[in-house]
Amino acid sequence: MWRFLLQLFIFGLAFFAFEAFAEDTEIKVGHSRLDPSEVTISAGDTVTFHNEDQMPGGHSIVADDGAFKSPALAEGDTWSHTFNEPGTHHFHIGEHPDAKGTITVN
């Protein structure tokens, strides 16, 4: 029983240590603009998209491969996505397809 409790305790410490080191990165969204348009993060980090401009119907963030899509964000709204797997993710603003960005996850 003690061995099981010790293993459970160690697992709990490892889980909370991982969570404590996760970072949050912000990308500002506007009319045909992403700032920054390229970010590099670590697996487990979260990217928060913050819409700074008024747009009828809002702005949405869309992964080029369909892996994620935000709801329409009104001015001042935010939406966050956590990237758990390494890789490169290309995305764009749904209402401004030429506004493109890249998230590299190490």
The first five atom37 places (N, CA, C, CB, O) and aatype in JSON, in Angstrom:
{
  "aatype": [12, 17, 1, 13, 10, 10, 5, 10, 13, 9, 13, 7, 10, 0, 13, 13, 0, 13, 6, 0, 13, 0, 6, 3, 16, 6, 9, 11, 19, 7, 8, 15, 1, 10, 3, 14, 15, 6, 19, 16, 9, 15, 0, 7, 3, 16, 19, 16, 13, 8, 2, 6, 3, 5, 12, 14, 7, 7, 8, 15, 9, 19, 0, 3, 3, 7, 0, 13, 11, 15, 14, 0, 10, 0, 6, 7, 3, 16, 17, 15, 8, 16, 13, 2, 6, 14, 7, 16, 8, 8, 13, 8, 9, 7, 6, 8, 14, 3, 0, 11, 7, 16, 9, 16, 19, 2],
  "atom_mask": [
    [1, 1, 1, 1, 1],
    [1, 1, 1, 1, 1],
    [1, 1, 1, 1, 1],
    [1, 1, 1, 1, 1],
    [1, 1, 1, 1, 1],
    [1, 1, 1, 1, 1],
    [1, 1, 1, 1, 1],
    [1, 1, 1, 1, 1],
    [1, 1, 1, 1, 1],
    [1, 1, 1, 1, 1],
    [1, 1, 1, 1, 1],
    [1, 1, 1, 0, 1],
    [1, 1, 1, 1, 1],
    [1, 1, 1, 1, 1],
    [1, 1, 1, 1, 1],
    [1, 1, 1, 1, 1],
    [1, 1, 1, 1, 1],
    [1, 1, 1, 1, 1],
    [1, 1, 1, 1, 1],
    [1, 1, 1, 1, 1],
    [1, 1, 1, 1, 1],
    [1, 1, 1, 1, 1],
    [1, 1, 1, 1, 1],
    [1, 1, 1, 1, 1],
    [1, 1, 1, 1, 1],
    [1, 1, 1, 1, 1],
    [1, 1, 1, 1, 1],
    [1, 1, 1, 1, 1],
    [1, 1, 1, 1, 1],
    [1, 1, 1, 0, 1],
    [1, 1, 1, 1, 1],
    [1, 1, 1, 1, 1],
    [1, 1, 1, 1, 1],
    [1, 1, 1, 1, 1],
    [1, 1, 1, 1, 1],
    [1, 1, 1, 1, 1],
    [1, 1, 1, 1, 1],
    [1, 1, 1, 1, 1],
    [1, 1, 1, 1, 1],
    [1, 1, 1, 1, 1],
    [1, 1, 1, 1, 1],
    [1, 1, 1, 1, 1],
    [1, 1, 1, 1, 1],
    [1, 1, 1, 0, 1],
    [1, 1, 1, 1, 1],
    [1, 1, 1, 1, 1],
    [1, 1, 1, 1, 1],
    [1, 1, 1, 1, 1],
    [1, 1, 1, 1, 1],
    [1, 1, 1, 1, 1],
    [1, 1, 1, 1, 1],
    [1, 1, 1, 1, 1],
    [1, 1, 1, 1, 1],
    [1, 1, 1, 1, 1],
    [1, 1, 1, 1, 1],
    [1, 1, 1, 1, 1],
    [1, 1, 1, 0, 1],
    [1, 1, 1, 0, 1],
    [1, 1, 1, 1, 1],
    [1, 1, 1, 1, 1],
    [1, 1, 1, 1, 1],
    [1, 1, 1, 1, 1],
    [1, 1, 1, 1, 1],
    [1, 1, 1, 1, 1],
    [1, 1, 1, 1, 1],
    [1, 1, 1, 0, 1],
    [1, 1, 1, 1, 1],
    [1, 1, 1, 1, 1],
    [1, 1, 1, 1, 1],
    [1, 1, 1, 1, 1],
    [1, 1, 1, 1, 1],
    [1, 1, 1, 1, 1],
    [1, 1, 1, 1, 1],
    [1, 1, 1, 1, 1],
    [1, 1, 1, 1, 1],
    [1, 1, 1, 0, 1],
    [1, 1, 1, 1, 1],
    [1, 1, 1, 1, 1],
    [1, 1, 1, 1, 1],
    [1, 1, 1, 1, 1],
    [1, 1, 1, 1, 1],
    [1, 1, 1, 1, 1],
    [1, 1, 1, 1, 1],
    [1, 1, 1, 1, 1],
    [1, 1, 1, 1, 1],
    [1, 1, 1, 1, 1],
    [1, 1, 1, 0, 1],
    [1, 1, 1, 1, 1],
    [1, 1, 1, 1, 1],
    [1, 1, 1, 1, 1],
    [1, 1, 1, 1, 1],
    [1, 1, 1, 1, 1],
    [1, 1, 1, 1, 1],
    [1, 1, 1, 0, 1],
    [1, 1, 1, 1, 1],
    [1, 1, 1, 1, 1],
    [1, 1, 1, 1, 1],
    [1, 1, 1, 1, 1],
    [1, 1, 1, 1, 1],
    [1, 1, 1, 1, 1],
    [1, 1, 1, 0, 1],
    [1, 1, 1, 1, 1],
    [1, 1, 1, 1, 1],
    [1, 1, 1, 1, 1],
    [1, 1, 1, 1, 1],
    [1, 1, 1, 1, 1]
  ],
  "atom_positions": [
    [[0.83, -1.19, 0.0], [0.0, 0.0, 0.0], [0.87, 1.26, 0.0], [-0.94, 0.0, 1.21], [0.6, 2.21, -0.73]],
    [[1.93, 1.25, 0.84], [2.81, 2.42, 0.9], [3.48, 2.68, -0.43], [3.86, 2.24, 1.99], [3.67, 3.83, -0.85]],
    [[3.85, 1.59, -1.11], [4.51, 1.72, -2.4], [3.57, 2.39, -3.4], [4.96, 0.33, -2.93], [3.98, 3.27, -4.16]],
    [[2.32, 1.98, -3.4], [1.33, 2.57, -4.28], [1.15, 4.06, -3.98], [-0.01, 1.84, -4.16], [1.11, 4.88, -4.9]],
    [[1.05, 4.41, -2.71], [0.89, 5.82, -2.33], [2.11, 6.65, -2.72], [0.64, 5.94, -0.82], [1.98, 7.79, -3.15]],
    [[3.3, 6.07, -2.58], [4.52, 6.77, -2.98], [4.52, 7.01, -4.49], [5.77, 5.96, -2.56], [4.87, 8.1, -4.94]],
    [[4.14, 6.0, -5.27], [4.08, 6.16, -6.72], [3.05, 7.22, -7.11], [3.73, 4.81, -7.39], [3.3, 8.04, -8.0]],
    [[1.92, 7.21, -6.46], [0.88, 8.2, -6.72], [1.39, 9.61, -6.39], [-0.38, 7.88, -5.91], [1.12, 10.55, -7.14]],
    [[2.09, 9.75, -5.3], [2.65, 11.04, -4.9], [3.67, 11.54, -5.94], [3.32, 10.92, -3.51], [3.65, 12.7, -6.32]],
    [[4.55, 10.65, -6.38], [5.56, 11.03, -7.37], [4.9, 11.42, -8.68], [6.56, 9.87, -7.6], [5.31, 12.4, -9.31]],
    [[3.9, 10.68, -9.11], [3.17, 11.02, -10.32], [2.52, 12.39, -10.19], [2.1, 9.96, -10.63], [2.57, 13.19, -11.12]],
    [[1.93, 12.67, -9.05], [1.3, 13.97, -8.81], [2.3, 15.1, -8.88], [0.0, 0.0, 0.0], [2.01, 16.15, -9.46]],
    [[3.48, 14.91, -8.28], [4.52, 15.94, -8.36], [4.96, 16.19, -9.79], [5.73, 15.54, -7.51], [5.13, 17.34, -10.19]],
    [[5.13, 15.13, -10.56], [5.55, 15.27, -11.96], [4.49, 16.01, -12.76], [5.82, 13.88, -12.59], [4.82, 16.87, -13.58]],
    [[3.23, 15.7, -12.53], [2.14, 16.36, -13.25], [2.13, 17.86, -12.94], [0.79, 15.73, -12.89], [2.03, 18.67, -13.85]],
    [[2.22, 18.23, -11.68], [2.17, 19.64, -11.3], [3.43, 20.37, -11.73], [1.98, 19.78, -9.79], [3.37, 21.56, -12.05]],
    [[4.56, 19.71, -11.75], [5.8, 20.33, -12.23], [5.66, 20.66, -13.71], [7.02, 19.41, -11.99], [6.08, 21.73, -14.14]],
    [[5.09, 19.75, -14.5], [4.88, 20.0, -15.92], [3.96, 21.19, -16.11], [4.29, 18.75, -16.61], [4.25, 22.06, -16.93]],
    [[2.87, 21.25, -15.39], [1.92, 22.35, -15.49], [2.55, 23.68, -15.09], [0.7, 22.08, -14.64], [2.24, 24.71, -15.68]],
    [[3.42, 23.66, -14.1], [4.04, 24.89, -13.61], [4.97, 25.5, -14.65], [4.82, 24.62, -12.33], [5.16, 26.72, -14.65]],
    [[5.55, 24.69, -15.52], [6.48, 25.2, -16.51], [5.81, 25.53, -17.85], [7.57, 24.19, -16.74], [6.47, 26.08, -18.73]],
    [[4.55, 25.23, -18.01], [3.86, 25.55, -19.25], [3.75, 27.08, -19.38], [2.45, 24.9, -19.3], [3.52, 27.78, -18.4]],
    [[3.93, 27.56, -20.59], [3.92, 29.0, -20.85], [2.64, 29.39, -21.59], [5.17, 29.4, -21.68], [1.97, 28.55, -22.19]],
    [[2.32, 30.67, -21.53], [1.2, 31.22, -22.28], [1.75, 32.32, -23.17], [0.08, 31.76, -21.33], [2.39, 33.26, -22.7]],
    [[1.5, 32.21, -24.47], [1.95, 33.18, -25.46], [0.72, 33.85, -26.05], [2.8, 32.5, -26.57], [-0.28, 33.2, -26.32]],
    [[0.8, 35.16, -26.25], [-0.33, 35.89, -26.82], [-0.03, 36.34, -28.24], [-0.68, 37.11, -25.96], [1.06, 36.82, -28.54]],
    [[-1.02, 36.16, -29.12], [-0.97, 36.68, -30.48], [-2.13, 37.66, -30.62], [-1.04, 35.53, -31.55], [-3.29, 37.3, -30.38]],
    [[-1.82, 38.89, -31.01], [-2.84, 39.91, -31.22], [-3.41, 39.76, -32.62], [-2.26, 41.34, -31.0], [-2.67, 39.57, -33.59]],
    [[-4.73, 39.86, -32.71], [-5.44, 39.68, -33.98], [-6.11, 41.0, -34.34], [-6.48, 38.52, -33.89], [-6.73, 41.65, -33.49]],
    [[-5.99, 41.39, -35.61], [-6.64, 42.6, -36.1], [-7.01, 42.44, -37.55], [0.0, 0.0, 0.0], [-6.92, 41.34, -38.11]],
    [[-7.44, 43.53, -38.18], [-7.79, 43.49, -39.59], [-6.56, 43.12, -40.41], [-8.38, 44.84, -40.06], [-5.62, 43.91, -40.51]],
    [[-6.57, 41.94, -40.97], [-5.48, 41.43, -41.82], [-4.13, 41.46, -41.13], [-5.41, 42.22, -43.09], [-3.11, 41.67, -41.78]],
    [[-4.1, 41.26, -39.8], [-2.83, 41.33, -39.09], [-2.8, 40.37, -37.91], [-2.56, 42.75, -38.62], [-3.8, 40.2, -37.2]],
    [[-1.63, 39.76, -37.71], [-1.32, 38.92, -36.56], [-0.01, 39.41, -35.98], [-1.24, 37.39, -36.95], [0.95, 39.6, -36.72]],
    [[0.04, 39.63, -34.68], [1.25, 40.18, -34.06], [1.56, 39.43, -32.76], [1.09, 41.69, -33.78], [0.85, 39.61, -31.77]],
    [[2.6, 38.61, -32.75], [3.47, 38.27, -33.87], [2.81, 37.24, -34.77], [4.83, 37.75, -33.36], [1.87, 36.56, -34.37]],
    [[3.31, 37.12, -35.99], [2.75, 36.14, -36.93], [3.46, 34.79, -36.82], [2.84, 36.67, -38.36], [2.95, 33.79, -37.32]],
    [[4.62, 34.77, -36.17], [5.35, 33.51, -35.97], [5.79, 33.41, -34.53], [6.56, 33.42, -36.93], [6.38, 34.34, -33.98]],
    [[5.51, 32.26, -33.91], [5.96, 32.02, -32.54], [6.51, 30.6, -32.44], [4.8, 32.23, -31.52], [6.1, 29.71, -33.17]],
    [[7.44, 30.43, -31.51], [7.98, 29.12, -31.2], [7.71, 28.86, -29.73], [9.52, 29.03, -31.53], [8.05, 29.68, -28.87]],
    [[7.1, 27.72, -29.45], [6.72, 27.38, -28.09], [7.17, 25.95, -27.79], [5.19, 27.53, -27.88], [7.67, 25.25, -28.67]],
    [[6.98, 25.53, -26.57], [7.27, 24.15, -26.16], [5.96, 23.36, -26.08], [8.02, 24.11, -24.8], [4.9, 23.94, -25.84]],
    [[6.05, 22.06, -26.27], [4.88, 21.2, -26.12], [4.27, 21.43, -24.74], [5.25, 19.7, -26.31], [4.99, 21.48, -23.74]],
    [[2.97, 21.57, -24.68], [2.27, 21.84, -23.44], [1.96, 23.31, -23.22], [0.0, 0.0, 0.0], [1.21, 23.66, -22.31]],
    [[2.55, 24.18, -24.05], [2.29, 25.62, -23.92], [0.95, 25.98, -24.56], [3.44, 26.44, -24.58], [0.42, 25.25, -25.39]],
    [[0.43, 27.12, -24.13], [-0.84, 27.62, -24.62], [-0.63, 28.92, -25.38], [-1.82, 27.84, -23.46], [0.16, 29.77, -24.97]],
    [[-1.32, 29.05, -26.5], [-1.32, 30.3, -27.25], [-2.7, 30.92, -27.1], [-0.96, 30.07, -28.78], [-3.72, 30.26, -27.33]],
    [[-2.72, 32.2, -26.71], [-3.97, 32.94, -26.57], [-4.04, 33.97, -27.68], [-4.08, 33.62, -25.17], [-3.12, 34.77, -27.87]],
    [[-5.14, 33.95, -28.42], [-5.38, 34.9, -29.5], [-6.3, 35.99, -28.95], [-6.0, 34.2, -30.76], [-7.37, 35.69, -28.41]],
    [[-5.89, 37.25, -29.09], [-6.63, 38.38, -28.55], [-7.05, 39.3, -29.7], [-5.77, 39.16, -27.5], [-6.21, 39.93, -30.34]],
    [[-8.36, 39.36, -29.94], [-8.87, 40.21, -31.03], [-8.92, 41.66, -30.56], [-10.28, 39.74, -31.48], [-9.62, 41.99, -29.61]],
    [[-8.16, 42.51, -31.24], [-8.08, 43.92, -30.85], [-8.93, 44.84, -31.73], [-6.66, 44.37, -30.9], [-9.05, 46.03, -31.43]],
    [[-9.52, 44.31, -32.79], [-10.28, 45.17, -33.71], [-11.73, 44.75, -33.8], [-9.66, 45.14, -35.1], [-12.08, 43.58, -33.63]],
    [[-12.57, 45.74, -34.07], [-14.0, 45.5, -34.26], [-14.21, 45.0, -35.68], [-14.83, 46.79, -33.98], [-13.7, 45.58, -36.64]],
    [[-14.97, 43.93, -35.81], [-15.25, 43.34, -37.12], [-16.66, 42.77, -37.06], [-14.2, 42.22, -37.51], [-16.95, 41.95, -36.19]],
    [[-17.56, 43.19, -37.97], [-18.9, 42.6, -37.97], [-18.8, 41.07, -38.07], [-19.74, 43.16, -39.14], [-18.23, 40.55, -39.02]],
    [[-19.35, 40.39, -37.1], [-19.28, 38.93, -37.07], [-18.05, 38.39, -36.37], [0.0, 0.0, 0.0], [-17.97, 37.19, -36.1]],
    [[-17.07, 39.26, -36.08], [-15.87, 38.86, -35.35], [-14.78, 38.27, -36.24], [0.0, 0.0, 0.0], [-14.97, 38.08, -37.44]],
    [[-13.65, 37.98, -35.62], [-12.52, 37.33, -36.27], [-12.41, 35.9, -35.74], [-11.19, 38.12, -36.03], [-12.63, 35.66, -34.55]],
    [[-12.07, 34.96, -36.61], [-11.84, 33.58, -36.16], [-10.43, 33.16, -36.58], [-12.91, 32.61, -36.76], [-9.89, 33.64, -37.57]],
    [[-9.86, 32.25, -35.81], [-8.53, 31.71, -36.07], [-8.72, 30.28, -36.57], [-7.61, 31.76, -34.79], [-9.37, 29.47, -35.91]],
    [[-8.15, 29.98, -37.73], [-8.38, 28.69, -38.38], [-7.05, 28.03, -38.73], [-9.25, 28.86, -39.64], [-6.22, 28.63, -39.41]],
    [[-6.85, 26.8, -38.27], [-5.67, 26.03, -38.66], [-5.82, 25.62, -40.12], [-5.48, 24.76, -37.75], [-6.89, 25.19, -40.54]],
    [[-4.75, 25.77, -40.89], [-4.81, 25.42, -42.31], [-5.18, 23.96, -42.52], [-3.48, 25.71, -42.98], [-5.83, 23.63, -43.52]],
    [[-4.78, 23.08, -41.6], [-5.08, 21.65, -41.73], [-6.36, 21.24, -41.01], [-3.92, 20.84, -41.2], [-6.7, 20.06, -40.96]],
    [[-7.09, 22.22, -40.45], [-8.35, 21.93, -39.77], [-8.21, 21.42, -38.34], [0.0, 0.0, 0.0], [-9.2, 21.02, -37.73]],
    [[-7.0, 21.44, -37.8], [-6.76, 20.89, -36.45], [-7.43, 21.71, -35.35], [-5.27, 20.82, -36.18], [-7.77, 21.16, -34.3]],
    [[-7.63, 23.0, -35.58], [-8.33, 23.84, -34.6], [-9.0, 25.01, -35.3], [-7.34, 24.35, -33.51], [-8.6, 25.42, -36.39]],
    [[-10.03, 25.52, -34.66], [-10.74, 26.7, -35.14], [-11.41, 27.37, -33.96], [-11.79, 26.32, -36.24], [-12.09, 26.73, -33.16]],
    [[-11.19, 28.67, -33.86], [-11.81, 29.41, -32.76], [-13.24, 29.79, -33.14], [-10.99, 30.69, -32.42], [-13.61, 29.78, -34.31]],
    [[-14.03, 30.11, -32.14], [-15.32, 30.75, -32.45], [-15.03, 32.18, -32.92], [-16.29, 30.75, -31.2], [-13.89, 32.65, -32.81]],
    [[-16.02, 32.86, -33.44], [-15.86, 34.26, -33.83], [-15.55, 35.08, -32.58], [-17.14, 34.81, -34.57], [-16.27, 35.0, -31.58]],
    [[-14.49, 35.87, -32.65], [-14.06, 36.69, -31.51], [-14.44, 38.14, -31.75], [-12.52, 36.56, -31.29], [-14.01, 38.76, -32.73]],
    [[-15.25, 38.68, -30.86], [-15.59, 40.11, -30.92], [-14.4, 40.92, -30.41], [-16.88, 40.41, -30.08], [-13.48, 40.35, -29.82]],
    [[-14.41, 42.2, -30.64], [-13.33, 43.06, -30.15], [-13.15, 42.87, -28.65], [-13.62, 44.54, -30.47], [-14.11, 42.96, -27.88]],
    [[-11.91, 42.6, -28.24], [-11.6, 42.39, -26.83], [-11.66, 40.94, -26.38], [0.0, 0.0, 0.0], [-11.17, 40.61, -25.3]],
    [[-12.26, 40.07, -27.19], [-12.36, 38.66, -26.83], [-11.03, 37.95, -27.01], [-13.44, 37.98, -27.67], [-10.18, 38.36, -27.8]],
    [[-10.86, 36.86, -26.25], [-9.69, 35.99, -26.4], [-10.14, 34.55, -26.58], [-8.74, 36.13, -25.19], [-11.25, 34.17, -26.2]],
    [[-9.25, 33.77, -27.17], [-9.46, 32.33, -27.31], [-8.1, 31.68, -27.18], [-10.14, 31.97, -28.68], [-7.12, 32.17, -27.74]],
    [[-8.03, 30.57, -26.45], [-6.75, 29.91, -26.2], [-6.77, 28.47, -26.69], [-6.43, 29.95, -24.71], [-7.8, 27.8, -26.7]],
    [[-5.59, 28.03, -27.12], [-5.42, 26.64, -27.56], [-4.08, 26.14, -27.02], [-5.47, 26.53, -29.14], [-3.06, 26.83, -27.12]],
    [[-4.1, 24.94, -26.44], [-2.88, 24.32, -25.92], [-2.35, 23.33, -26.94], [-3.16, 23.61, -24.56], [-3.08, 22.5, -27.47]],
    [[-1.04, 23.44, -27.2], [-0.37, 22.59, -28.18], [0.46, 21.55, -27.43], [0.52, 23.43, -29.16], [1.49, 21.89, -26.85]],
    [[0.01, 20.3, -27.46], [0.66, 19.24, -26.69], [1.68, 18.44, -27.47], [-0.36, 18.33, -26.15], [2.52, 17.77, -26.88]],
    [[1.61, 18.48, -28.79], [2.5, 17.68, -29.63], [3.44, 18.57, -30.44], [1.68, 16.79, -30.58], [3.01, 19.6, -30.95]],
    [[4.71, 18.19, -30.55], [5.65, 18.95, -31.38], [5.2, 18.96, -32.84], [7.07, 18.36, -31.27], [4.57, 18.01, -33.32]],
    [[5.53, 20.02, -33.54], [5.19, 20.14, -34.96], [5.04, 21.6, -35.36], [0.0, 0.0, 0.0], [5.21, 22.5, -34.54]],
    [[4.73, 21.82, -36.61], [4.53, 23.16, -37.14], [3.07, 23.31, -37.53], [5.47, 23.44, -38.35], [2.53, 22.49, -38.26]],
    [[2.45, 24.37, -37.04], [1.03, 24.61, -37.28], [0.87, 25.94, -38.02], [0.22, 24.62, -35.95], [1.23, 27.0, -37.5]],
    [[0.32, 25.87, -39.23], [0.05, 27.06, -40.02], [-1.42, 27.42, -39.82], [0.38, 26.84, -41.54], [-2.28, 26.55, -39.79]],
    [[-1.69, 28.71, -39.68], [-3.06, 29.15, -39.43], [-3.29, 30.5, -40.11], [-3.36, 29.24, -37.92], [-2.35, 31.13, -40.59]],
    [[-4.53, 30.93, -40.13], [-4.87, 32.22, -40.72], [-6.12, 32.77, -40.03], [-5.1, 32.09, -42.25], [-6.82, 32.06, -39.3]],
    [[-6.39, 34.04, -40.28], [-7.64, 34.64, -39.81], [-8.71, 34.24, -40.83], [-7.53, 36.22, -39.65], [-8.56, 34.51, -42.02]],
    [[-9.77, 33.62, -40.37], [-10.81, 33.13, -41.26], [-11.39, 34.19, -42.18], [0.0, 0.0, 0.0], [-11.69, 33.92, -43.34]],
    [[-11.54, 35.4, -41.67], [-12.15, 36.49, -42.44], [-11.12, 37.23, -43.3], [-12.84, 37.47, -41.51], [-11.48, 38.03, -44.16]],
    [[-9.85, 36.96, -43.06], [-8.75, 37.58, -43.81], [-7.74, 36.48, -44.15], [-8.06, 38.75, -42.99], [-6.69, 36.41, -43.51]],
    [[-8.03, 35.63, -45.14], [-7.19, 34.46, -45.41], [-5.72, 34.77, -45.75], [-7.78, 33.69, -46.55], [-4.87, 33.89, -45.64]],
    [[-5.44, 36.01, -46.14], [-4.05, 36.37, -46.42], [-3.26, 36.69, -45.16], [-4.01, 37.56, -47.37], [-2.04, 36.81, -45.21]],
    [[-3.93, 36.83, -44.02], [-3.26, 37.07, -42.74], [-2.9, 35.7, -42.16], [-4.17, 37.91, -41.73], [-3.73, 35.04, -41.55]],
    [[-1.65, 35.31, -42.37], [-1.21, 33.95, -42.02], [-0.19, 33.98, -40.89], [-0.6, 33.25, -43.25], [0.53, 34.95, -40.69]],
    [[-0.17, 32.88, -40.14], [0.78, 32.75, -39.05], [1.29, 31.32, -38.94], [0.0, 0.0, 0.0], [0.75, 30.39, -39.54]],
    [[2.35, 31.17, -38.15], [2.95, 29.86, -37.92], [3.28, 29.71, -36.44], [4.23, 29.68, -38.8], [3.87, 30.6, -35.82]],
    [[2.91, 28.57, -35.89], [3.27, 28.2, -34.52], [4.14, 26.96, -34.61], [1.99, 27.95, -33.62], [3.7, 25.91, -35.09]],
    [[5.37, 27.08, -34.13], [6.29, 25.93, -34.11], [6.35, 25.42, -32.68], [7.74, 26.32, -34.64], [6.66, 26.17, -31.75]],
    [[6.04, 24.15, -32.51], [6.02, 23.53, -31.19], [7.21, 22.58, -31.08], [4.67, 22.77, -30.94], [7.32, 21.61, -31.83]],
    [[8.11, 22.87, -30.14], [9.29, 22.02, -29.9], [9.0, 20.98, -28.84], [10.5, 22.87, -29.49], [9.87, 20.17, -28.51]]
  ]
}
